[in-house]
């Protein structure tokens, strides 16, 4: 998956912290369930969803969650 911060964000402090519940992704050879994105930044995250269930995906930054930067995703069993 590709993650990116909005290129129109001009404030250096407007970071995002995408967080997957119940799963981990590999970013730069490290397994993690959250990454930090600064404006104009992009990363590639490799994920093999192996934990079935309905999980939350959201941003940890104050105000972002309340503003709707969240969703649920479902991992099905094989």
PDB file as gemmi writes it, atoms N, CA and C in Angstrom:
CRYST1    1.000    1.000    1.000  90.00  90.00  90.00 P 1                      
ATOM      1  N   UNK A   1       0.843  -1.161   0.000  1.00  0.00           N  
ATOM      2  CA  UNK A   1       0.000   0.000   0.000  1.00  0.00           C  
ATOM      3  C   UNK A   1       0.888   1.223   0.000  1.00  0.00           C  
ATOM      4  N   UNK A   2       0.365   2.297  -0.523  1.00  0.00           N  
ATOM      5  CA  UNK A   2       1.088   3.557  -0.560  1.00  0.00           C  
ATOM      6  C   UNK A   2       0.409   4.517   0.402  1.00  0.00           C  
ATOM      7  N   UNK A   3       1.196   5.146   1.245  1.00  0.00           N  
ATOM      8  CA  UNK A   3       0.691   6.141   2.187  1.00  0.00           C  
ATOM      9  C   UNK A   3       1.351   7.467   1.864  1.00  0.00           C  
ATOM     10  N   UNK A   4       0.570   8.527   1.873  1.00  0.00           N  
ATOM     11  CA  UNK A   4       1.158   9.830   1.592  1.00  0.00           C  
ATOM     12  C   UNK A   4       0.433  10.907   2.366  1.00  0.00           C  
ATOM     13  N   UNK A   5       1.171  11.970   2.662  1.00  0.00           N  
ATOM     14  CA  UNK A   5       0.595  13.153   3.303  1.00  0.00           C  
ATOM     15  C   UNK A   5       0.205  14.121   2.196  1.00  0.00           C  
ATOM     16  N   UNK A   6      -0.828  14.868   2.425  1.00  0.00           N  
ATOM     17  CA  UNK A   6      -1.354  15.807   1.443  1.00  0.00           C  
ATOM     18  C   UNK A   6      -0.262  16.783   1.007  1.00  0.00           C  
ATOM     19  N   UNK A   7       0.050  16.841  -0.289  1.00  0.00           N  
ATOM     20  CA  UNK A   7       1.098  17.773  -0.739  1.00  0.00           C  
ATOM     21  C   UNK A   7       0.703  19.233  -0.594  1.00  0.00           C  
ATOM     22  N   UNK A   8      -0.559  19.513  -0.334  1.00  0.00           N  
ATOM     23  CA  UNK A   8      -1.004  20.896  -0.160  1.00  0.00           C  
ATOM     24  C   UNK A   8      -0.861  21.384   1.280  1.00  0.00           C  
ATOM     25  N   UNK A   9      -0.486  20.483   2.193  1.00  0.00           N  
ATOM     26  CA  UNK A   9      -0.287  20.895   3.582  1.00  0.00           C  
ATOM     27  C   UNK A   9       1.027  21.660   3.676  1.00  0.00           C  
ATOM     28  N   UNK A  10       0.935  22.892   4.059  1.00  0.00           N  
ATOM     29  CA  UNK A  10       2.128  23.731   4.109  1.00  0.00           C  
ATOM     30  C   UNK A  10       2.695  23.847   5.514  1.00  0.00           C  
ATOM     31  N   UNK A  11       1.928  23.460   6.509  1.00  0.00           N  
ATOM     32  CA  UNK A  11       2.392  23.555   7.888  1.00  0.00           C  
ATOM     33  C   UNK A  11       3.277  22.357   8.213  1.00  0.00           C  
ATOM     34  N   UNK A  12       4.488  22.598   8.647  1.00  0.00           N  
ATOM     35  CA  UNK A  12       5.426  21.522   8.954  1.00  0.00           C  
ATOM     36  C   UNK A  12       4.953  20.660  10.112  1.00  0.00           C  
ATOM     37  N   UNK A  13       4.096  21.186  10.964  1.00  0.00           N  
ATOM     38  CA  UNK A  13       3.637  20.436  12.133  1.00  0.00           C  
ATOM     39  C   UNK A  13       2.434  19.565  11.819  1.00  0.00           C  
ATOM     40  N   UNK A  14       1.851  19.670  10.640  1.00  0.00           N  
ATOM     41  CA  UNK A  14       0.645  18.906  10.327  1.00  0.00           C  
ATOM     42  C   UNK A  14       1.022  17.494   9.895  1.00  0.00           C  
ATOM     43  N   UNK A  15       1.395  16.685  10.872  1.00  0.00           N  
ATOM     44  CA  UNK A  15       1.799  15.312  10.594  1.00  0.00           C  
ATOM     45  C   UNK A  15       0.608  14.374  10.747  1.00  0.00           C  
ATOM     46  N   UNK A  16       0.753  13.195  10.193  1.00  0.00           N  
ATOM     47  CA  UNK A  16      -0.258  12.155  10.313  1.00  0.00           C  
ATOM     48  C   UNK A  16       0.407  10.891  10.836  1.00  0.00           C  
ATOM     49  N   UNK A  17      -0.346  10.124  11.596  1.00  0.00           N  
ATOM     50  CA  UNK A  17       0.169   8.879  12.154  1.00  0.00           C  
ATOM     51  C   UNK A  17      -0.819   7.752  11.870  1.00  0.00           C  
ATOM     52  N   UNK A  18      -0.843   7.236  10.635  1.00  0.00           N  
ATOM     53  CA  UNK A  18      -1.744   6.136  10.326  1.00  0.00           C  
ATOM     54  C   UNK A  18      -1.444   4.920  11.202  1.00  0.00           C  
ATOM     55  N   UNK A  19      -2.483   4.360  11.792  1.00  0.00           N  
ATOM     56  CA  UNK A  19      -2.335   3.230  12.711  1.00  0.00           C  
ATOM     57  C   UNK A  19      -3.343   2.154  12.349  1.00  0.00           C  
ATOM     58  N   UNK A  20      -2.845   0.941  12.109  1.00  0.00           N  
ATOM     59  CA  UNK A  20      -3.695  -0.215  11.833  1.00  0.00           C  
ATOM     60  C   UNK A  20      -3.847  -1.020  13.105  1.00  0.00           C  
ATOM     61  N   UNK A  21      -5.061  -1.293  13.501  1.00  0.00           N  
ATOM     62  CA  UNK A  21      -5.294  -2.188  14.634  1.00  0.00           C  
ATOM     63  C   UNK A  21      -5.325  -3.624  14.115  1.00  0.00           C  
ATOM     64  N   UNK A  22      -4.779  -4.542  14.876  1.00  0.00           N  
ATOM     65  CA  UNK A  22      -4.866  -5.964  14.565  1.00  0.00           C  
ATOM     66  C   UNK A  22      -3.930  -6.472  13.490  1.00  0.00           C  
ATOM     67  N   UNK A  23      -3.187  -5.607  12.838  1.00  0.00           N  
ATOM     68  CA  UNK A  23      -2.289  -6.007  11.754  1.00  0.00           C  
ATOM     69  C   UNK A  23      -0.982  -5.232  11.888  1.00  0.00           C  
ATOM     70  N   UNK A  24       0.026  -5.716  11.202  1.00  0.00           N  
ATOM     71  CA  UNK A  24       1.279  -4.967  11.099  1.00  0.00           C  
ATOM     72  C   UNK A  24       1.674  -4.886   9.625  1.00  0.00           C  
ATOM     73  N   UNK A  25       2.505  -3.932   9.317  1.00  0.00           N  
ATOM     74  CA  UNK A  25       3.036  -3.760   7.965  1.00  0.00           C  
ATOM     75  C   UNK A  25       4.554  -3.680   8.065  1.00  0.00           C  
ATOM     76  N   UNK A  26       5.212  -3.968   6.976  1.00  0.00           N  
ATOM     77  CA  UNK A  26       6.664  -3.835   6.913  1.00  0.00           C  
ATOM     78  C   UNK A  26       6.996  -2.545   6.166  1.00  0.00           C  
ATOM     79  N   UNK A  27       7.740  -1.691   6.846  1.00  0.00           N  
ATOM     80  CA  UNK A  27       8.174  -0.417   6.275  1.00  0.00           C  
ATOM     81  C   UNK A  27       9.678  -0.332   6.499  1.00  0.00           C  
ATOM     82  N   UNK A  28      10.433  -0.215   5.438  1.00  0.00           N  
ATOM     83  CA  UNK A  28      11.899  -0.124   5.530  1.00  0.00           C  
ATOM     84  C   UNK A  28      12.470  -1.275   6.362  1.00  0.00           C  
ATOM     85  N   UNK A  29      11.993  -2.479   6.101  1.00  0.00           N  
ATOM     86  CA  UNK A  29      12.461  -3.714   6.743  1.00  0.00           C  
ATOM     87  C   UNK A  29      12.114  -3.815   8.224  1.00  0.00           C  
ATOM     88  N   UNK A  30      11.186  -3.005   8.700  1.00  0.00           N  
ATOM     89  CA  UNK A  30      10.760  -3.076  10.105  1.00  0.00           C  
ATOM     90  C   UNK A  30       9.252  -3.297  10.150  1.00  0.00           C  
ATOM     91  N   UNK A  31       8.811  -4.186  11.065  1.00  0.00           N  
ATOM     92  CA  UNK A  31       7.379  -4.422  11.241  1.00  0.00           C  
ATOM     93  C   UNK A  31       6.833  -3.381  12.205  1.00  0.00           C  
ATOM     94  N   UNK A  32       5.707  -2.793  11.830  1.00  0.00           N  
ATOM     95  CA  UNK A  32       5.106  -1.770  12.682  1.00  0.00           C  
ATOM     96  C   UNK A  32       3.609  -1.721  12.429  1.00  0.00           C  
ATOM     97  N   UNK A  33       2.888  -1.136  13.372  1.00  0.00           N  
ATOM     98  CA  UNK A  33       1.442  -0.961  13.186  1.00  0.00           C  
ATOM     99  C   UNK A  33       1.067   0.512  13.075  1.00  0.00           C  
ATOM    100  N   UNK A  34       2.071   1.384  13.073  1.00  0.00           N  
ATOM    101  CA  UNK A  34       1.843   2.817  12.923  1.00  0.00           C  
ATOM    102  C   UNK A  34       3.071   3.438  12.259  1.00  0.00           C  
ATOM    103  N   UNK A  35       2.843   4.445  11.435  1.00  0.00           N  
ATOM    104  CA  UNK A  35       3.942   5.187  10.818  1.00  0.00           C  
ATOM    105  C   UNK A  35       3.695   6.674  11.018  1.00  0.00           C  
ATOM    106  N   UNK A  36       4.715   7.483  10.816  1.00  0.00           N  
ATOM    107  CA  UNK A  36       4.564   8.930  10.921  1.00  0.00           C  
ATOM    108  C   UNK A  36       4.841   9.542   9.554  1.00  0.00           C  
ATOM    109  N   UNK A  37       3.914  10.381   9.106  1.00  0.00           N  
ATOM    110  CA  UNK A  37       4.050  11.066   7.822  1.00  0.00           C  
ATOM    111  C   UNK A  37       4.074  12.568   8.041  1.00  0.00           C  
ATOM    112  N   UNK A  38       5.076  13.213   7.471  1.00  0.00           N  
ATOM    113  CA  UNK A  38       5.129  14.670   7.488  1.00  0.00           C  
ATOM    114  C   UNK A  38       4.633  15.172   6.131  1.00  0.00           C  
ATOM    115  N   UNK A  39       4.305  16.451   6.002  1.00  0.00           N  
ATOM    116  CA  UNK A  39       3.831  16.957   4.714  1.00  0.00           C  
ATOM    117  C   UNK A  39       4.804  16.631   3.576  1.00  0.00           C  
ATOM    118  N   UNK A  40       4.246  16.276   2.436  1.00  0.00           N  
ATOM    119  CA  UNK A  40       4.999  15.947   1.220  1.00  0.00           C  
ATOM    120  C   UNK A  40       5.747  14.624   1.318  1.00  0.00           C  
ATOM    121  N   UNK A  41       5.476  13.811   2.325  1.00  0.00           N  
ATOM    122  CA  UNK A  41       6.174  12.544   2.513  1.00  0.00           C  
ATOM    123  C   UNK A  41       5.300  11.396   2.016  1.00  0.00           C  
ATOM    124  N   UNK A  42       5.943  10.373   1.475  1.00  0.00           N  
ATOM    125  CA  UNK A  42       5.221   9.165   1.107  1.00  0.00           C  
ATOM    126  C   UNK A  42       6.061   7.954   1.492  1.00  0.00           C  
ATOM    127  N   UNK A  43       5.394   6.841   1.770  1.00  0.00           N  
ATOM    128  CA  UNK A  43       6.080   5.596   2.101  1.00  0.00           C  
ATOM    129  C   UNK A  43       5.351   4.449   1.423  1.00  0.00           C  
ATOM    130  N   UNK A  44       6.054   3.330   1.308  1.00  0.00           N  
ATOM    131  CA  UNK A  44       5.448   2.088   0.841  1.00  0.00           C  
ATOM    132  C   UNK A  44       5.410   1.153   2.036  1.00  0.00           C  
ATOM    133  N   UNK A  45       4.236   0.616   2.330  1.00  0.00           N  
ATOM    134  CA  UNK A  45       4.058  -0.316   3.442  1.00  0.00           C  
ATOM    135  C   UNK A  45       3.546  -1.633   2.876  1.00  0.00           C  
ATOM    136  N   UNK A  46       4.233  -2.722   3.178  1.00  0.00           N  
ATOM    137  CA  UNK A  46       3.812  -4.049   2.729  1.00  0.00           C  
ATOM    138  C   UNK A  46       3.081  -4.740   3.870  1.00  0.00           C  
ATOM    139  N   UNK A  47       1.855  -5.180   3.604  1.00  0.00           N  
ATOM    140  CA  UNK A  47       1.059  -5.832   4.639  1.00  0.00           C  
ATOM    141  C   UNK A  47       0.469  -7.126   4.094  1.00  0.00           C  
ATOM    142  N   UNK A  48       0.565  -8.182   4.900  1.00  0.00           N  
ATOM    143  CA  UNK A  48      -0.140  -9.427   4.635  1.00  0.00           C  
ATOM    144  C   UNK A  48      -1.127  -9.580   5.786  1.00  0.00           C  
ATOM    145  N   UNK A  49      -2.376  -9.186   5.592  1.00  0.00           N  
ATOM    146  CA  UNK A  49      -3.358  -9.253   6.680  1.00  0.00           C  
ATOM    147  C   UNK A  49      -3.612 -10.705   7.066  1.00  0.00           C  
ATOM    148  N   UNK A  50      -3.221 -11.073   8.282  1.00  0.00           N  
ATOM    149  CA  UNK A  50      -3.335 -12.470   8.706  1.00  0.00           C  
ATOM    150  C   UNK A  50      -4.104 -12.637  10.009  1.00  0.00           C  
ATOM    151  N   UNK A  51      -4.734 -11.587  10.463  1.00  0.00           N  
ATOM    152  CA  UNK A  51      -5.490 -11.635  11.712  1.00  0.00           C  
ATOM    153  C   UNK A  51      -6.945 -11.280  11.393  1.00  0.00           C  
ATOM    154  N   UNK A  52      -7.809 -12.298  11.174  1.00  0.00           N  
ATOM    155  CA  UNK A  52      -9.193 -12.032  10.767  1.00  0.00           C  
ATOM    156  C   UNK A  52      -9.951 -11.193  11.792  1.00  0.00           C  
ATOM    157  N   UNK A  53     -10.849 -10.390  11.289  1.00  0.00           N  
ATOM    158  CA  UNK A  53     -11.700  -9.576  12.152  1.00  0.00           C  
ATOM    159  C   UNK A  53     -11.984  -8.226  11.521  1.00  0.00           C  
ATOM    160  N   UNK A  54     -12.720  -7.417  12.247  1.00  0.00           N  
ATOM    161  CA  UNK A  54     -12.998  -6.045  11.829  1.00  0.00           C  
ATOM    162  C   UNK A  54     -12.122  -5.143  12.677  1.00  0.00           C  
ATOM    163  N   UNK A  55     -11.310  -4.338  12.027  1.00  0.00           N  
ATOM    164  CA  UNK A  55     -10.283  -3.556  12.698  1.00  0.00           C  
ATOM    165  C   UNK A  55     -10.422  -2.073  12.382  1.00  0.00           C  
ATOM    166  N   UNK A  56      -9.836  -1.267  13.246  1.00  0.00           N  
ATOM    167  CA  UNK A  56      -9.843   0.182  13.090  1.00  0.00           C  
ATOM    168  C   UNK A  56      -8.555   0.637  12.408  1.00  0.00           C  
ATOM    169  N   UNK A  57      -8.670   1.581  11.497  1.00  0.00           N  
ATOM    170  CA  UNK A  57      -7.539   2.264  10.870  1.00  0.00           C  
ATOM    171  C   UNK A  57      -7.777   3.749  11.079  1.00  0.00           C  
ATOM    172  N   UNK A  58      -6.827   4.457  11.708  1.00  0.00           N  
ATOM    173  CA  UNK A  58      -7.060   5.857  12.065  1.00  0.00           C  
ATOM    174  C   UNK A  58      -5.755   6.616  12.217  1.00  0.00           C  
ATOM    175  N   UNK A  59      -5.890   7.925  12.370  1.00  0.00           N  
ATOM    176  CA  UNK A  59      -4.762   8.807  12.649  1.00  0.00           C  
ATOM    177  C   UNK A  59      -4.778   9.156  14.142  1.00  0.00           C  
ATOM    178  N   UNK A  60      -3.605   9.116  14.770  1.00  0.00           N  
ATOM    179  CA  UNK A  60      -3.497   9.406  16.206  1.00  0.00           C  
ATOM    180  C   UNK A  60      -3.423  10.895  16.534  1.00  0.00           C  
ATOM    181  N   UNK A  61      -3.285  11.751  15.541  1.00  0.00           N  
ATOM    182  CA  UNK A  61      -3.103  13.171  15.826  1.00  0.00           C  
ATOM    183  C   UNK A  61      -4.372  13.786  16.414  1.00  0.00           C  
ATOM    184  N   UNK A  62      -4.200  14.637  17.438  1.00  0.00           N  
ATOM    185  CA  UNK A  62      -5.367  15.270  18.064  1.00  0.00           C  
ATOM    186  C   UNK A  62      -6.213  16.002  17.021  1.00  0.00           C  
ATOM    187  N   UNK A  63      -7.469  15.780  17.063  1.00  0.00           N  
ATOM    188  CA  UNK A  63      -8.385  16.436  16.147  1.00  0.00           C  
ATOM    189  C   UNK A  63      -8.620  15.680  14.851  1.00  0.00           C  
ATOM    190  N   UNK A  64      -7.642  14.919  14.385  1.00  0.00           N  
ATOM    191  CA  UNK A  64      -7.815  14.190  13.131  1.00  0.00           C  
ATOM    192  C   UNK A  64      -8.853  13.083  13.277  1.00  0.00           C  
ATOM    193  N   UNK A  65      -8.783  12.329  14.373  1.00  0.00           N  
ATOM    194  CA  UNK A  65      -9.763  11.260  14.611  1.00  0.00           C  
ATOM    195  C   UNK A  65     -11.158  11.859  14.695  1.00  0.00           C  
ATOM    196  N   UNK A  66     -11.290  12.929  15.473  1.00  0.00           N  
ATOM    197  CA  UNK A  66     -12.600  13.580  15.640  1.00  0.00           C  
ATOM    198  C   UNK A  66     -13.107  14.167  14.329  1.00  0.00           C  
ATOM    199  N   UNK A  67     -12.194  14.552  13.445  1.00  0.00           N  
ATOM    200  CA  UNK A  67     -12.585  15.127  12.160  1.00  0.00           C  
ATOM    201  C   UNK A  67     -12.942  14.057  11.132  1.00  0.00           C  
ATOM    202  N   UNK A  68     -12.826  12.790  11.524  1.00  0.00           N  
ATOM    203  CA  UNK A  68     -13.242  11.714  10.634  1.00  0.00           C  
ATOM    204  C   UNK A  68     -12.131  10.949   9.957  1.00  0.00           C  
ATOM    205  N   UNK A  69     -10.888  11.170  10.360  1.00  0.00           N  
ATOM    206  CA  UNK A  69      -9.778  10.459   9.745  1.00  0.00           C  
ATOM    207  C   UNK A  69      -9.660   9.075  10.384  1.00  0.00           C  
ATOM    208  N   UNK A  70     -10.669   8.236  10.077  1.00  0.00           N  
ATOM    209  CA  UNK A  70     -10.731   6.892  10.633  1.00  0.00           C  
ATOM    210  C   UNK A  70     -11.673   6.058   9.768  1.00  0.00           C  
ATOM    211  N   UNK A  71     -11.449   4.763   9.809  1.00  0.00           N  
ATOM    212  CA  UNK A  71     -12.335   3.828   9.121  1.00  0.00           C  
ATOM    213  C   UNK A  71     -12.139   2.445   9.715  1.00  0.00           C  
ATOM    214  N   UNK A  72     -13.028   1.554   9.372  1.00  0.00           N  
ATOM    215  CA  UNK A  72     -12.875   0.156   9.762  1.00  0.00           C  
ATOM    216  C   UNK A  72     -12.502  -0.631   8.511  1.00  0.00           C  
ATOM    217  N   UNK A  73     -11.728  -1.698   8.710  1.00  0.00           N  
ATOM    218  CA  UNK A  73     -11.429  -2.591   7.593  1.00  0.00           C  
ATOM    219  C   UNK A  73     -11.603  -4.020   8.079  1.00  0.00           C  
ATOM    220  N   UNK A  74     -11.997  -4.886   7.169  1.00  0.00           N  
ATOM    221  CA  UNK A  74     -12.280  -6.272   7.535  1.00  0.00           C  
ATOM    222  C   UNK A  74     -11.277  -7.201   6.872  1.00  0.00           C  
ATOM    223  N   UNK A  75     -10.729  -8.112   7.688  1.00  0.00           N  
ATOM    224  CA  UNK A  75      -9.844  -9.157   7.194  1.00  0.00           C  
ATOM    225  C   UNK A  75     -10.623 -10.460   7.293  1.00  0.00           C  
ATOM    226  N   UNK A  76     -10.815 -11.114   6.158  1.00  0.00           N  
ATOM    227  CA  UNK A  76     -11.581 -12.354   6.106  1.00  0.00           C  
ATOM    228  C   UNK A  76     -10.668 -13.557   6.284  1.00  0.00           C  
ATOM    229  N   UNK A  77     -11.238 -14.670   6.752  1.00  0.00           N  
ATOM    230  CA  UNK A  77     -10.471 -15.912   6.835  1.00  0.00           C  
ATOM    231  C   UNK A  77     -10.359 -16.506   5.438  1.00  0.00           C  
ATOM    232  N   UNK A  78      -9.348 -17.298   5.243  1.00  0.00           N  
ATOM    233  CA  UNK A  78      -9.142 -17.919   3.922  1.00  0.00           C  
ATOM    234  C   UNK A  78     -10.164 -18.989   3.668  1.00  0.00           C  
TER     235      UNK A  78                                                      
END                                                                             
